[in-house]
Amino acid sequence: MGFIVDACSIALGGIVGGVCRKKLRFENHSAMAIGIMLISVVGLLENILSISDGKIIGEHTVIVAIALVGGCTIGDALRLEDRLYSLSNTQDSEKNGVIDAILFFGIGGLQISGPILYAIEGDSFQLILKGIIDFPFAIMLGATYGKKISLSSVVVVLLQVLIAGGAFLMGAFISNQLLRQLCSLGYLILFFSGFNMICPPKSKIKNINILPGILLIILCNVFMEVVLA
């Protein structure tokens, strides 16, 4: 269900934006950005905090913080975001638009944690949430580049299916703790996406550079399992 919602949101948004591109103007993204940041904070708190005996306890904050800082450090060193977006630096604007859309919709926290959550627990919430968030952005990209950006939905869903398939095969090794940590980092990346919409260009966070933090979370959990075993 979640895969279909997200694919349809991207495809439909791209078509709507492409058809209405002469009438659409996107000048103020503040309301959308604040909404995204609010959703991100709520999702983050749900995954890193718990209530026990009337007290709020932070369960995964240390590992998530390590993954955030470490991921940023590795991503910045590799210039991950700059290298990825250099792929769209071509003379064909429509091709640029499709590549930009694939990068925008296909690389991110919810794109990774959503399929894993679905594969392990059968929960489509994050994929549906991603679809809701992606729809207005697909309209914006469609209005900028044309309706061909809707083709990016095919690649995005194929990536989601591959991630979900890998998670399903490795399900025995993915604990609830690991899942919550991955979801937490996913919401953090989403938060910075909203932040980037309203901050000055010089203050933008290169949130794609945080993605290596996902690998760090997995490695931290493997290390803890080995040490505690």
N, CA, C and O of each residue as an XYZ file, in Angstrom:
916
protein
N       0.831     -1.211      0.000
C       0.000      0.000      0.000
C       0.869      1.268      0.000
O       0.633      2.191     -0.779
N       1.876      1.298      0.883
C       2.729      2.480      0.986
C       3.503      2.747     -0.287
O       3.670      3.901     -0.683
N       3.988      1.672     -0.945
C       4.726      1.835     -2.189
C       3.850      2.503     -3.257
O       4.287      3.396     -3.982
N       2.593      2.032     -3.325
C       1.661      2.557     -4.333
C       1.337      4.022     -4.055
O       1.289      4.838     -4.975
N       1.114      4.351     -2.777
C       0.788      5.735     -2.403
C       1.922      6.679     -2.797
O       1.686      7.737     -3.381
N       3.148      6.287     -2.472
C       4.278      7.161     -2.777
C       4.482      7.295     -4.281
O       4.714      8.396     -4.779
N       4.398      6.175     -5.012
C       4.577      6.225     -6.472
C       3.516      7.101     -7.124
O       3.823      7.923     -7.987
N       2.276      6.923     -6.710
C       1.177      7.721     -7.282
C       1.318      9.195     -6.927
O       1.017     10.066     -7.744
N       1.773      9.474     -5.719
C       1.957     10.866     -5.303
C       2.988     11.573     -6.180
O       2.772     12.701     -6.622
N       4.115     10.895     -6.426
C       5.169     11.486     -7.256
C       4.710     11.630     -8.696
O       4.893     12.680     -9.312
N       4.104     10.559     -9.239
C       3.667     10.585    -10.633
C       2.573     11.621    -10.860
O       2.642     12.412    -11.801
N       1.562     11.611     -9.992
C       0.451     12.549    -10.150
C       0.906     13.983     -9.932
O       0.520     14.881    -10.681
N       1.734     14.203     -8.897
C       2.241     15.542     -8.635
C       3.047     16.081     -9.794
O       2.919     17.251    -10.152
N       3.892     15.224    -10.393
C       4.690     15.647    -11.545
C       3.827     16.026    -12.737
O       4.099     17.009    -13.426
N       2.777     15.235    -12.974
C       1.874     15.522    -14.098
C       1.113     16.822    -13.861
O       1.005     17.660    -14.756
N       0.583     16.985    -12.641
C      -0.155     18.218    -12.311
C       0.749     19.440    -12.456
O       0.356     20.447    -13.046
N       1.956     19.341    -11.915
C       2.896     20.455    -12.022
C       3.265     20.758    -13.457
O       3.364     21.924    -13.838
N       3.473     19.706    -14.277
C       3.830     19.914    -15.677
C       2.717     20.536    -16.488
O       2.958     21.409    -17.322
N       1.487     20.083    -16.242
C       0.337     20.610    -16.985
C       0.040     22.059    -16.599
O      -0.322     22.876    -17.446
N       0.196     22.363    -15.319
C      -0.159     23.698    -14.822
C       1.051     24.596    -14.603
O       0.957     25.587    -13.879
N       2.185     24.268    -15.215
C       3.433     24.967    -14.903
C       3.385     26.462    -15.191
O       4.087     27.230    -14.533
N       2.580     26.896    -16.149
C       2.501     28.326    -16.472
C       1.678     29.104    -15.451
O       1.786     30.327    -15.362
N       0.855     28.390    -14.680
C      -0.019     29.066    -13.730
C       0.493     28.989    -12.292
O       0.029     29.713    -11.412
N       1.447     28.107    -12.075
C       1.910     27.890    -10.699
C       3.090     28.778    -10.360
O       3.988     28.980    -11.177
N       3.078     29.310     -9.136
C       4.190     30.103     -8.617
C       4.503     29.622     -7.207
O       3.613     29.554     -6.360
N       5.757     29.291     -6.956
C       6.157     28.831     -5.632
C       7.194     29.792     -5.087
O       8.365     29.748     -5.464
N       6.750     30.655     -4.200
C       7.641     31.678     -3.665
C       7.892     31.531     -2.164
O       8.978     31.849     -1.679
N       6.886     31.048     -1.430
C       7.025     30.939      0.023
C       6.783     29.499      0.455
O       5.673     28.979      0.335
N       7.841     28.859      0.960
C       7.747     27.462      1.372
C       7.677     27.322      2.890
O       7.815     26.218      3.418
N       7.466     28.414      3.583
C       7.570     28.393      5.049
C       6.578     27.444      5.703
O       6.948     26.665      6.582
N       5.309     27.504      5.275
C       4.278     26.676      5.901
C       4.582     25.197      5.704
O       4.462     24.400      6.634
N       4.978     24.836      4.483
C       5.305     23.444      4.194
C       6.518     23.002      5.001
O       6.546     21.890      5.530
N       7.518     23.870      5.096
C       8.744     23.532      5.827
C       8.457     23.314      7.309
O       8.962     22.366      7.912
N       7.644     24.195      7.894
C       7.303     24.065      9.317
C       6.527     22.779      9.561
O       6.745     22.102     10.566
N       5.620     22.437      8.645
C       4.865     21.191      8.767
C       5.777     19.975      8.732
O       5.620     19.055      9.534
N       6.723     19.967      7.811
C       7.679     18.857      7.700
C       8.526     18.744      8.962
O       8.752     17.644      9.467
N       8.992     19.881      9.468
C       9.833     19.868     10.669
C       9.041     19.386     11.886
O       9.577     18.666     12.729
N       7.771     19.779     11.979
C       6.939     19.359     13.102
C       6.706     17.851     13.062
O       6.813     17.174     14.085
N       6.384     17.323     11.872
C       6.198     15.876     11.716
C       7.481     15.137     12.107
O       7.440     14.094     12.761
N       8.615     15.697     11.696
C       9.898     15.070     11.973
C      10.188     15.009     13.467
O      10.647     13.985     13.973
N       9.920     16.105     14.172
C      10.179     16.153     15.613
C       9.308     15.135     16.347
O       9.789     14.418     17.224
N       8.022     15.074     15.983
C       7.113     14.118     16.622
C       7.588     12.684     16.375
O       7.651     11.878     17.304
N       7.922     12.370     15.120
C       8.400     11.031     14.796
C       9.698     10.688     15.499
O       9.890      9.559     15.949
N      10.587     11.664     15.593
C      11.864     11.451     16.273
C      11.653     11.141     17.747
O      12.233     10.195     18.282
N      10.820     11.942     18.399
C      10.570     11.743     19.828
C       9.898     10.404     20.101
O      10.171      9.766     21.118
N       9.017      9.973     19.192
C       8.348      8.689     19.366
C       9.342      7.527     19.354
O       9.119      6.500     19.996
N      10.435      7.701     18.620
C      11.378      6.597     18.449
C      12.540      6.613     19.427
O      13.122      5.562     19.697
N      12.894      7.775     19.966
C      14.052      7.809     20.871
C      13.658      7.979     22.334
O      14.504      7.868     23.220
N      12.370      8.250     22.595
C      11.930      8.430     23.973
C      10.886      7.390     24.352
O      10.122      6.926     23.505
N      10.858      7.029     25.627
C       9.815      6.151     26.165
C       9.465      6.625     27.568
O      10.236      7.346     28.201
N       8.300      6.214     28.047
C       7.854      6.609     29.384
C       7.839      5.383     30.286
O       7.197      4.381     29.973
N       8.550      5.468     31.404
C       8.601      4.368     32.368
C       8.437      4.931     33.770
O       9.198      5.802     34.192
N       7.438      4.429     34.492
C       7.150      4.908     35.854
C       6.953      6.419     35.884
O       7.396      7.093     36.813
N       6.290      6.938     34.868
C       6.002      8.367     34.815
C       7.183      9.229     34.438
O       7.092     10.456     34.477
N       8.315      8.595     34.064
C       9.510      9.347     33.681
C       9.802      9.159     32.191
O       9.612      8.078     31.633
N      10.264     10.233     31.570
C      10.643     10.168     30.158
C      12.090      9.703     30.058
O      12.984     10.306     30.652
N      12.314      8.638     29.311
C      13.646      8.048     29.193
C      14.098      8.082     27.732
O      13.360      7.688     26.829
N      15.308      8.554     27.524
C      15.891      8.537     26.182
C      16.636      7.231     25.969
O      17.589      6.935     26.689
N      16.201      6.436     24.972
C      16.756      5.096     24.797
C      17.853      5.024     23.727
O      18.805      4.258     23.872
N      17.729      5.796     22.681
C      18.627      5.624     21.545
C      19.368      6.909     21.170
O      19.961      7.000     20.095
N      19.330      7.891     22.058
C      19.884      9.200     21.709
C      21.383      9.150     21.424
O      21.863      9.841     20.525
N      22.130      8.338     22.184
C      23.592      8.309     22.020
C      23.965      7.754     20.658
O      24.758      8.360     19.936
N      23.403      6.609     20.298
C      23.744      5.982     19.019
C      23.289      6.851     17.850
O      24.005      6.990     16.859
N      22.097      7.434     17.971
C      21.592      8.297     16.894
C      22.472      9.539     16.753
O      22.743      9.988     15.640
N      22.914     10.088     17.880
C      23.808     11.258     17.844
C      25.145     10.900     17.195
O      25.677     11.658     16.384
N      25.680      9.732     17.566
C      26.945      9.275     16.967
C      26.781      9.095     15.461
O      27.648      9.487     14.680
N      25.657      8.496     15.065
C      25.393      8.270     13.641
C      25.245      9.585     12.893
O      25.705      9.718     11.759
N      24.603     10.552     13.530
C      24.402     11.857     12.896
C      25.741     12.557     12.662
O      26.034     13.003     11.552
N      26.544     12.647     13.717
C      27.847     13.329     13.615
C      28.793     12.554     12.704
O      29.437     13.129     11.826
N      28.870     11.241     12.925
C      29.762     10.418     12.113
C      29.354     10.396     10.652
O      30.200     10.459      9.760
N      28.035     10.305     10.410
C      27.534     10.309      9.030
C      27.864     11.599      8.319
O      28.293     11.593      7.165
N      27.661     12.716      9.016
C      27.992     14.027      8.437
C      29.482     14.116      8.114
O      29.867     14.605      7.052
N      30.307     13.644      9.031
C      31.761     13.713      8.835
C      32.187     12.906      7.606
O      32.961     13.382      6.775
N      31.673     11.682      7.505
C      32.018     10.826      6.366
C      31.460     11.396      5.070
O      32.154     11.459      4.055
N      30.180     11.816      5.116
C      29.539     12.365      3.921
C      30.215     13.630      3.423
O      30.376     13.822      2.217
N      30.612     14.496      4.356
C      31.319     15.720      3.972
C      32.678     15.400      3.364
O      33.087     16.015      2.379
N      33.381     14.427      3.960
C      34.703     14.051      3.450
C      34.605     13.482      2.028
O      35.476     13.720      1.191
N      33.532     12.729      1.774
C      33.344     12.128      0.450
C      32.658     13.081     -0.535
O      32.536     12.783     -1.723
N      32.208     14.241     -0.012
C      31.441     15.205     -0.822
C      30.286     14.488     -1.524
O      30.068     14.639     -2.727
N      29.555     13.701     -0.728
C      28.522     12.824     -1.256
C      27.419     13.592     -1.980
O      27.058     13.255     -3.108
N      26.884     14.627     -1.325
C      25.777     15.382     -1.931
C      26.226     16.103     -3.198
O      25.515     16.096     -4.202
N      27.397     16.722     -3.153
C      27.899     17.443     -4.332
C      28.092     16.497     -5.520
O      27.765     16.839     -6.656
N      28.623     15.309     -5.245
C      28.870     14.343     -6.324
C      27.572     13.837     -6.928
O      27.465     13.672     -8.143
N      26.581     13.590     -6.071
C      25.299     13.090     -6.571
C      24.595     14.130     -7.435
O      24.087     13.812     -8.511
N      24.567     15.368     -6.962
C      23.859     16.401     -7.719
C      24.625     16.854     -8.954
O      24.051     17.499     -9.831
N      25.907     16.530     -9.036
C      26.646     16.846    -10.259
C      26.170     15.991    -11.429
O      26.426     16.320    -12.588
N      25.472     14.884    -11.124
C      24.939     14.022    -12.179
C      23.897     14.734    -13.024
O      23.700     14.392    -14.190
N      23.225     15.731    -12.437
C      22.163     16.430    -13.159
C      22.674     17.664    -13.902
O      21.884     18.443    -14.435
N      23.973     17.838    -13.935
C      24.555     19.003    -14.609
C      24.755     18.716    -16.101
O      25.884     18.587    -16.575
N      23.639     18.619    -16.830
C      23.672     18.365    -18.269
C      22.981     19.504    -18.994
O      22.407     20.397    -18.370
N      23.042     19.464    -20.327
C      22.421     20.516    -21.132
C      20.928     20.265    -21.342
O      20.194     21.175    -21.727
N      20.483     19.048    -21.094
C      19.077     18.677    -21.296
C      18.301     18.948    -20.007
O      18.468     18.230    -19.021
N      17.452     19.981    -20.010
C      16.752     20.383    -18.789
C      15.776     19.312    -18.309
O      15.611     19.116    -17.105
N      15.122     18.610    -19.259
C      14.177     17.574    -18.853
C      14.910     16.390    -18.217
O      14.434     15.804    -17.244
N      16.059     16.049    -18.773
C      16.865     14.984    -18.192
C      17.354     15.408    -16.809
O      17.352     14.610    -15.872
N      17.771     16.661    -16.689
C      18.168     17.184    -15.382
C      17.036     17.042    -14.376
O      17.251     16.659    -13.226
N      15.821     17.359    -14.829
C      14.667     17.304    -13.946
C      14.392     15.903    -13.441
O      14.099     15.713    -12.260
N      14.484     14.910    -14.331
C      14.249     13.519    -13.929
C      15.316     13.065    -12.943
O      15.005     12.420    -11.941
N      16.580     13.403    -13.225
C      17.675     13.012    -12.323
C      17.520     13.702    -10.966
O      17.691     13.077     -9.919
N      17.191     15.006    -10.998
C      16.982     15.730     -9.745
C      15.852     15.100     -8.927
O      15.954     14.963     -7.708
N      14.772     14.717     -9.621
C      13.629     14.115     -8.931
C      14.008     12.766     -8.322
O      13.607     12.455     -7.201
N      14.783     11.963     -9.065
C      15.231     10.668     -8.537
C      16.082     10.874     -7.295
O      15.924     10.161     -6.304
N      16.982     11.845     -7.346
C      17.835     12.130     -6.201
C      17.017     12.649     -5.020
O      17.240     12.255     -3.876
N      16.067     13.540     -5.312
C      15.279     14.159     -4.245
C      14.361     13.135     -3.569
O      14.308     13.058     -2.342
N      13.637     12.347     -4.380
C      12.668     11.401     -3.827
C      13.282     10.055     -3.470
O      12.747      9.337     -2.626
N      14.405      9.702     -4.105
C      14.965      8.369     -3.939
C      16.058      8.247     -2.914
O      16.477      7.136     -2.591
N      16.542      9.378     -2.383
C      17.608      9.335     -1.389
C      17.157     10.125     -0.167
O      16.940     11.334     -0.248
N      17.019      9.449      0.948
C      16.577     10.148      2.151
C      16.253      9.161      3.258
O      16.266      7.947      3.055
N      15.967      9.699      4.420
C      15.717      8.873      5.586
C      14.486      7.995      5.456
O      14.554      6.791      5.699
N      13.342      8.595      5.069
C      12.109      7.826      4.961
C      12.166      6.843      3.806
O      11.527      5.792      3.856
N      12.923      7.170      2.767
C      13.096      6.260      1.636
C      13.773      4.960      2.076
O      13.556      3.910      1.471
N      14.576      5.031      3.109
C      15.274      3.843      3.608
C      14.529      3.195      4.776
O      14.290      1.987      4.771
N      14.165      3.996      5.773
C      13.509      3.426      6.953
C      12.080      2.969      6.657
O      11.594      2.025      7.279
N      11.396      3.635      5.703
C      10.020      3.255      5.360
C       9.906      1.829      4.850
O       9.127      1.054      5.405
N      10.658      1.444      3.802
C      10.596      0.064      3.317
C      11.040     -0.968      4.354
O      10.495     -2.071      4.407
N      12.042     -0.608      5.189
C      12.489     -1.540      6.227
C      11.380     -1.767      7.242
O      11.127     -2.902      7.644
N      10.722     -0.697      7.655
C       9.612     -0.801      8.614
C       8.486     -1.659      8.034
O       7.878     -2.460      8.743
N       8.219     -1.485      6.749
C       7.162     -2.279      6.107
C       7.557     -3.753      6.040
O       6.740     -4.627      6.327
N       8.813     -4.032      5.661
C       9.270     -5.414      5.509
C       9.286     -6.163      6.834
O       8.967     -7.351      6.881
N       9.658     -5.472      7.915
C       9.807     -6.131      9.213
C       8.491     -6.195      9.985
O       8.166     -7.220     10.584
N       7.735     -5.095      9.966
C       6.525     -5.027     10.794
C       5.231     -4.904      9.989
O       4.146     -4.908     10.570
N       5.329     -4.794      8.664
C       4.134     -4.636      7.842
C       3.481     -3.285      8.023
O       2.294     -3.129      7.735
N       4.232     -2.304      8.494
C       3.720     -0.960      8.783
C       4.057     -0.020      7.620
O       5.228      0.232      7.338
N       3.022      0.495      6.950
C       3.217      1.371      5.793
C       3.220      2.855      6.152
O       3.275      3.708      5.266
N       3.161      3.172      7.462
C       2.972      4.571      7.864
C       4.019      5.501      7.261
O       3.676      6.541      6.699
N       5.305      5.130      7.376
C       6.349      6.042      6.902
C       6.317      6.191      5.380
O       6.617      7.268      4.865
N       5.959      5.137      4.659
C       5.864      5.239      3.202
C       4.691      6.129      2.792
O       4.798      6.913      1.849
N       3.572      6.001      3.508
C       2.418      6.859      3.220
C       2.742      8.306      3.575
O       2.393      9.226      2.835
N       3.416      8.505      4.716
C       3.850      9.846      5.104
C       4.767     10.426      4.036
O       4.642     11.598      3.680
N       5.684      9.620      3.525
C       6.581     10.076      2.459
C       5.790     10.483      1.225
O       6.104     11.484      0.581
N       4.753      9.700      0.893
C       3.920     10.035     -0.261
C       3.214     11.370     -0.085
O       3.126     12.163     -1.023
N       2.712     11.614      1.119
C       2.022     12.888      1.400
C       2.991     14.058      1.267
O       2.643     15.103      0.716
N       4.210     13.876      1.776
C       5.220     14.928      1.701
C       5.717     15.119      0.268
O       5.966     16.244     -0.165
N       5.859     14.006     -0.466
C       6.415     14.080     -1.819
C       5.468     14.760     -2.812
O       5.924     15.360     -3.785
N       4.167     14.673     -2.578
C       3.197     15.183     -3.558
C       3.401     16.662     -3.902
O       3.544     16.990     -5.079
N       3.419     17.572     -2.907
C       3.621     18.986     -3.265
C       4.986     19.261     -3.889
O       5.120     20.150     -4.730
N       6.011     18.490     -3.473
C       7.332     18.675     -4.078
C       7.341     18.194     -5.528
O       8.024     18.767     -6.377
N       6.579     17.139     -5.801
C       6.472     16.662     -7.180
C       5.786     17.705     -8.062
O       6.151     17.878     -9.224
N       4.802     18.391     -7.512
C       4.143     19.470     -8.258
C       5.147     20.574     -8.555
O       5.200     21.096     -9.668
N       5.947     20.924     -7.544
C       6.945     21.982     -7.729
C       7.976     21.600     -8.795
O       8.321     22.415     -9.651
N       8.466     20.359     -8.740
C       9.448     19.910     -9.720
C       8.829     19.796    -11.109
O       9.471     20.100    -12.114
N       7.564     19.350    -11.153
C       6.866     19.268    -12.432
C       6.677     20.639    -13.058
O       6.806     20.802    -14.272
N       6.368     21.627    -12.218
C       6.194     22.987    -12.708
C       7.511     23.583    -13.181
O       7.523     24.468    -14.036
N       8.616     23.102    -12.628
C       9.941     23.616    -12.988
C      10.506     22.926    -14.232
O      11.038     23.580    -15.128
N      10.382     21.587    -14.274
C      11.048     20.815    -15.332
C      10.097     20.195    -16.357
O      10.518     19.827    -17.453
N       8.834     20.083    -16.006
C       7.899     19.416    -16.906
C       7.414     18.094    -16.333
O       7.983     17.570    -15.375
N       6.360     17.564    -16.930
C       5.702     16.385    -16.373
C       6.514     15.093    -16.488
O       6.141     14.085    -15.889
N       7.609     15.103    -17.239
C       8.437     13.896    -17.352
C       9.078     13.503    -16.029
O       9.545     12.374    -15.880
N       9.108     14.421    -15.065
C       9.707     14.066    -13.770
C       8.881     12.977    -13.079
O       9.364     12.321    -12.156
N       7.625     12.786    -13.530
C       6.795     11.723    -12.956
C       7.421     10.346    -13.192
O       7.122      9.397    -12.467
N       8.294     10.232    -14.211
C       8.981      8.960    -14.491
C       9.899      8.546    -13.339
O      10.225      7.369    -13.183
N      10.309      9.526    -12.541
C      11.193      9.211    -11.411
C      10.507      8.287    -10.412
O      11.183      7.592     -9.654
N       9.171      8.269    -10.399
C       8.434      7.430     -9.448
C       8.768      5.953     -9.637
O       8.778      5.191     -8.671
N       9.044      5.544    -10.888
C       9.364      4.135    -11.165
C      10.676      3.755    -10.482
O      10.763      2.714     -9.830
N      11.692      4.599    -10.632
C      12.997      4.324    -10.024
C      12.896      4.349     -8.498
O      13.475      3.506     -7.813
N      12.154      5.325     -7.981
C      12.015      5.465     -6.524
C      11.379      4.210     -5.923
O      11.841      3.704     -4.900
N      10.318      3.712     -6.563
C       9.638      2.525     -6.033
C      10.505      1.278     -6.182
O      10.504      0.419     -5.301
N      11.241      1.170     -7.281
C      12.149      0.031     -7.452
C      13.196      0.010     -6.334
O      13.519     -1.053     -5.803
N      13.723      1.183     -5.980
C      14.676      1.260     -4.879
C      14.031      0.834     -3.566
O      14.648      0.134     -2.763
N      12.778      1.262     -3.348
C      12.067      0.895     -2.126
C      11.850     -0.615     -2.051
O      12.014     -1.219     -0.991
N      11.480     -1.219     -3.176
C      11.260     -2.668     -3.207
C      12.562     -3.420     -2.922
O      12.557     -4.421     -2.206
N      13.675     -2.942     -3.480
C      14.978     -3.573     -3.224
C      15.355     -3.482     -1.750
O      15.841     -4.448     -1.161
N      15.125     -2.300     -1.157
C      15.431     -2.120      0.270
C      14.552     -3.025      1.127
O      15.029     -3.671      2.060
N      13.252     -3.062      0.795
C      12.321     -3.909      1.551
C      12.676     -5.383      1.397
O      12.600     -6.146      2.359
N      13.066     -5.787      0.179
C      13.449     -7.173     -0.046
C      14.677     -7.553      0.758
O      14.731     -8.630      1.352
N      15.673     -6.658      0.776
C      16.874     -6.912      1.561
C      16.565     -6.999      3.049
O      17.103     -7.851      3.756
N      15.683     -6.100      3.519
C      15.308     -6.110      4.939
C      14.538     -7.378      5.290
O      14.702     -7.925      6.380
N      13.694     -7.846      4.366
C      12.911     -9.059      4.616
C      13.829    -10.269      4.746
O      13.644    -11.109      5.627
N      14.821    -10.351      3.861
C      15.763    -11.468      3.899
C      16.632    -11.435      5.151
O      17.037    -12.476      5.667
N      16.916    -10.206      5.641
C      17.770    -10.048      6.823
C      16.945     -9.807      8.082
O      17.473     -9.378      9.108
N      15.648    -10.088      7.995
C      14.737     -9.772      9.094
C      15.146    -10.326     10.438
O      14.921     -9.689     11.467
N      15.746    -11.510     10.444
C      16.141    -12.135     11.709
C      17.235    -11.349     12.422
O      17.434    -11.499     13.628
N      17.942    -10.511     11.666
C      19.066     -9.751     12.241
C      18.685     -8.298     12.556
O      19.493     -7.545     13.101
N      17.457     -7.912     12.210
C      17.020     -6.529     12.436
C      16.126     -6.491     13.672
O      14.982     -6.944     13.632
N      16.643     -5.958     14.751
C      15.890     -5.886     16.004
C      14.994     -4.656     16.018
O      15.139     -3.752     15.194
N      14.062     -4.638     16.970
C      13.205     -3.467     17.135
C      14.033     -2.238     17.497
O      13.711     -1.119     17.097
N      15.102     -2.459     18.257
C      15.996     -1.364     18.647
C      16.660     -0.746     17.414
O      16.694      0.477     17.275
N      17.182     -1.583     16.527
C      17.819     -1.100     15.297
C      16.813     -0.361     14.426
O      17.127      0.675     13.840
N      15.601     -0.901     14.346
C      14.565     -0.283     13.522
C      14.220      1.114     14.017
O      14.065      2.041     13.223
N      14.099      1.262     15.346
C      13.768      2.573     15.912
C      14.897      3.575     15.703
O      14.651      4.761     15.482
N      16.125      3.097     15.773
C      17.264      3.987     15.538
C      17.315      4.451     14.091
O      17.597      5.619     13.823
N      17.042      3.538     13.150
C      17.015      3.903     11.733
C      15.895      4.895     11.450
O      16.074      5.856     10.702
N      14.735      4.650     12.060
C      13.606      5.574     11.893
C      13.948      6.952     12.458
O      13.596      7.974     11.868
N      14.636      6.976     13.602
C      15.021      8.241     14.223
C      15.925      9.046     13.297
O      15.723     10.246     13.108
N      16.925      8.378     12.721
C      17.824      9.073     11.804
C      17.079      9.517     10.561
O      17.363     10.580     10.010
N      16.130      8.712     10.117
C      15.309      9.094      8.971
C      14.533     10.372      9.233
O      14.470     11.251      8.374
N      13.945     10.481     10.415
C      13.207     11.698     10.768
C      14.137     12.898     10.909
O      13.747     14.022     10.596
N      15.365     12.671     11.378
C      16.336     13.769     11.464
C      16.687     14.302     10.073
O      16.750     15.513      9.863
N      16.911     13.397      9.137
C      17.208     13.811      7.768
C      16.023     14.576      7.181
O      16.200     15.572      6.480
N      14.813     14.097      7.478
C      13.612     14.790      7.004
C      13.511     16.181      7.630
O      13.131     17.140      6.959
N      13.854     16.289      8.922
C      13.824     17.591      9.600
C      14.727     18.594      8.890
O      14.329     19.736      8.657
N      15.926     18.175      8.551
C      16.856     19.069      7.882
C      16.396     19.423      6.468
O      16.750     20.480      5.947
N      15.616     18.547      5.853
C      15.028     18.880      4.549
C      14.083     20.069      4.691
O      14.090     20.986      3.869
N      13.265     20.037      5.752
C      12.373     21.168      6.005
C      13.145     22.419      6.389
O      12.815     23.524      5.956
N      14.173     22.236      7.204
C      15.005     23.368      7.630
C      15.638     24.058      6.424
O      15.697     25.287      6.368
N      16.109     23.272      5.467
C      16.772     23.836      4.289
C      15.842     24.677      3.432
O      16.299     25.524      2.665
N      14.530     24.449      3.557
C      13.569     25.190      2.742
C      13.419     26.639      3.196
O      13.008     27.497      2.415
N      13.752     26.911      4.454
C      13.503     28.258      4.977
C      14.772     28.976      5.429
O      14.716     30.143      5.817
N      15.919     28.289      5.383
C      17.143     28.944      5.845
C      17.896     29.565      4.676
O      17.682     29.168      3.530
N      18.768     30.524      4.938
C      19.589     31.127      3.880
C      20.486     30.071      3.235
O      20.862     29.101      3.893
N      20.831     30.243      1.963
C      21.664     29.251      1.251
C      22.952     28.886      1.980
O      23.349     27.721      1.980
N      23.614     29.870      2.605
C      24.883     29.597      3.282
C      24.712     28.744      4.537
O      25.677     28.159      5.030
N      23.482     28.675      5.052
C      23.235     27.925      6.286
C      22.628     26.548      6.043
O      22.334     25.826      6.996
N      22.440     26.181      4.794
C      21.793     24.913      4.474
C      22.623     23.724      4.954
O      23.853     23.740      4.908
N      21.917     22.696      5.413
C      22.540     21.451      5.838
C      22.524     20.481      4.657
O      21.480     20.253      4.046
N      23.681     19.919      4.347
C      23.739     18.934      3.262
C      23.285     17.592      3.820
O      24.092     16.745      4.203
N      21.948     17.425      3.853
C      21.396     16.273      4.559
C      21.684     14.937      3.887
O      21.637     13.897      4.545
N      21.980     14.944      2.592
C      22.355     13.687      1.939
C      23.658     13.164      2.529
O      23.885     11.955      2.568
N      24.508     14.067      2.984
C      25.779     13.654      3.583
C      25.599     12.905      4.904
O      26.543     12.298      5.411
N      24.380     12.949      5.462
C      24.112     12.243      6.721
C      23.891     10.746      6.481
O      23.985      9.948      7.414
N      23.596     10.367      5.235
C      23.217      8.985      4.940
C      24.217      7.923      5.408
O      23.785      6.842      5.807
N      25.541      8.176      5.379
C      26.455      7.155      5.915
C      26.178      6.805      7.379
O      26.612      5.764      7.871
N      25.447      7.689      8.068
C      25.066      7.408      9.450
C      24.212      6.160      9.578
O      24.205      5.515     10.627
N      23.482      5.811      8.504
C      22.666      4.589      8.514
C      23.568      3.370      8.669
O      23.269      2.459      9.441
N      24.665      3.362      7.934
C      25.633      2.264      8.049
C      26.264      2.245      9.435
O      26.511      1.174      9.990
N      26.526      3.428      9.999
C      27.118      3.496     11.337
C      26.183      2.909     12.393
O      26.632      2.241     13.324
N      24.890      3.159     12.245
C      23.914      2.596     13.190
C      23.950      1.075     13.128
O      23.954      0.402     14.159
N      23.975      0.542     11.917
C      24.021     -0.913     11.750
C      25.303     -1.484     12.354
O      25.270     -2.502     13.045
N      26.430     -0.826     12.091
C      27.711     -1.297     12.628
C      27.747     -1.224     14.152
O      28.278     -2.119     14.809
N      27.174     -0.144     14.717
C      27.120     -0.003     16.184
C      26.322     -1.147     16.806
O      26.718     -1.700     17.832
N      25.204     -1.497     16.184
C      24.370     -2.575     16.707
C      25.059     -3.939     16.592
O      24.961     -4.775     17.490
N      25.758     -4.146     15.465
C      26.505     -5.399     15.298
C      27.595     -5.490     16.348
O      27.792     -6.545     16.950
N      28.311     -4.385     16.574
C      29.389     -4.354     17.561
C      28.854     -4.657     18.958
O      29.463     -5.427     19.701
N      27.711     -4.054     19.322
C      27.122     -4.274     20.626
C      26.664     -5.719     20.806
O      26.791     -6.296     21.886
N      26.126     -6.296     19.720
C      25.695     -7.691     19.783
C      26.880     -8.615     20.012
O      26.797     -9.573     20.781
N      27.983     -8.319     19.338
C      29.167     -9.165     19.455
C      29.784     -9.040     20.843
O      30.156    -10.033     21.468
N      29.886     -7.776     21.317
C      30.501     -7.532     22.626
C      29.654     -8.107     23.750
O      30.181     -8.740     24.665
N      28.335     -7.890     23.688
C      27.444     -8.352     24.748
C      27.206     -9.863     24.702
O      26.822    -10.479     25.696
N      27.446    -10.450     23.512
C      27.267    -11.887     23.387
C      28.348    -12.587     24.125
O      28.384    -13.817     24.148
